[in-house]
Amino acid sequence: MSRVGKNPVAVPAGVDLKVDGGEVRAKGKMGEHMVRIGSDVAVTMEAGTLTVEPANDTPQARRMWGTARSLVEGLVRGVSEGFTINLELVGVGYRAAVQGKTLTLQLGFSHEVNYPVPDGITITCERPTLVSVKGIDKRLVGQVAAEIRAYRPPEPYKGKGVKYETETVLRKEGKKK
């Protein structure tokens, strides 16, 4: 039995939800988004809460129960609040700037790294060493942040690289004489 799937999803004020078969559409102050739910799971809306239940008693339906509930919760939270991931650039001369729909990164290479910002994502740089990735799709925000981090992941000796704001880099001791 799914412990995650049992919990109902609270729908905040200002969010309109439409359940149509295998699709759940949400509209809120941050925008509009949709998620597809398989036929193994039944989604019902009642009195400001959304409940997810397995449609039948198969192992596949029980596996998808918690997954579908998490997807619906991410959908509701995305259109009401949005998702944000902050990245820090650590290193001498490492900096970032947004120019139109392109994020320009200087990460110690002999050239600049240009990252095209996908649709549905907003990237801002409050400081040259802080990049903020925002959007309503949790998966897309995480994917964009991971792609930016992959250009120069943090290394364990000096800690240089692109890291998540909440990430702790385990440091290693250098060579001894």
N, C-alpha and C positions, 0 to 999 in steps of 0.2 A: 504494500500500500504506500502511495506517495505521500510523504509528509509535506512536501512543498505544494503539491497539487490540491491538498485539502483546504488550504487557506484561500479565502475569497480575495479578489482584487478590488480594493476600494477605488471608486471613480470620483476624483475631486470635482468640485464645482467648476464649470467652464469647459469641461471636456464632454464632447458628444461622441458616443459610441454607437456603431451599427454592426450587428452581427448578421451575416448573410451566408449561411451554410459554412463553408470552409474559410471564409474571409472575415476578419475583424478590422473595421475601419475606425480610426479615431481622428477627431479634429479638436484642436485646442489653441491656446494663445501662441504657441511656438510654431504651429503649422499643422499639416495634415499628413497622416501616414497610414499604412496598411500592412497587416501581417497575415500570411496564409497558415491555416491550421489544418492538419490532416483529418481524414474522415474517421479516424479512430477515437477522436476526442470530441465531446459535445460542449459547447460554450453557451451559457444561458445568462441573461441579464435580468436582474430583479432589484428594485429599490436602491439604486445607487451602488450596487456591488455586482461583480461579474464572477461567476463560478465556473470552474472547469471540471468536467467529469469524464471518465472513460466511457465511450459509447458502447463497448461490449467487454467481455471478460477475457480477451486475448492478451498474451504477454506483450505484444506490440502496443496495444492500447494503454496498458499500465506503464510502459516505458515512456510513451509520449505525453502522459498526463502531466507530470511535473515540468517537462520541457515546454509544453503549450502554455501552461500557467505563467512560466517565467517570460516567455515571449510576449504574452498579453500585458504583463506588468511592465515590461520594458517599453512597450508601445504607449501605454497610458502615461508613464513617467516622462517619456520623451516628448510627447506633445504638450504636456503641462509645464515641465521644468526644463527639459533638455539635458544633454549630457556634456560634460566638460572633462578633458584630460589635459593636464599641464605637463610640458616637457622642459627640462633645464639643460642648457648647454654649458658644459664644464670644460674649460681649457683656455689657454692663452690664445686670443685671436678668434675664438669661436663665437659666431654671432649669426643672427637670423633677421630677415626683413621680409615683409610682404609687399609685393609690387603687383597690384591688380589681382589676377587669379593665379599668381605664382609665388611660392615661398622660396626665397633665396637663402641658402645656408652656406656659411663659410666654416668648414670643419677641419681645417688643417691640410686639406688636399691642395694640389697645385692649381685647382680650378674650383669654381663655385658649383654647388649642387642646386639645381632648380627642380622644385617639386610642384607639378601642376595640382592645384586645389580642386578636388572633385565637386560636383554639384551636390548641394545639401549639406556642405561643410563650410564653416567659417573659421578661418585661422587668423589670430591676432598675435602681435608681439608687443606687450606692454614695455618690456625691456629688451635690449638686444640679445639677452641670454635666456629669455623665457618665451616659449611658444605655447599658445593656448588653442586647443582644437575643440570646437563646439559643433553640436548638431542634434537632430532629433532621433537619429537611428543609432542605437547603441553599438551595433555590430560595425557600422561604417566608421564611427568615431574611433573605436578601438583599432580598426584596421589601418586607418590613416596614421594614427599615433604610432603604431608598430612599424609601419613603413618608414616614417621619418626617423625613428629610433634606429632602424636597421642600417642606415647610412654610416653611423659611427657609434656602435654600442659602447657602454662604459667599460673601460679596461680596469683590471684589479690592482695595478701597481700605482698609478697616479690618480685614478678615478676620472680620467678625461673621457669625454664622449657625450652622447645625448642620452639622458636618463629621465624616467618618469619622476615627477616631483615627490612622490611618496616612496620611491625606490631607494633602498639602502644598498650601496655597493660595498661588498666585502673586500677589504683591502688585504693584499699580500705583502709580505716583507720582501725587500729587494735583495740583490746579491750581497754577500758579505765578503770582506777582504781577508 
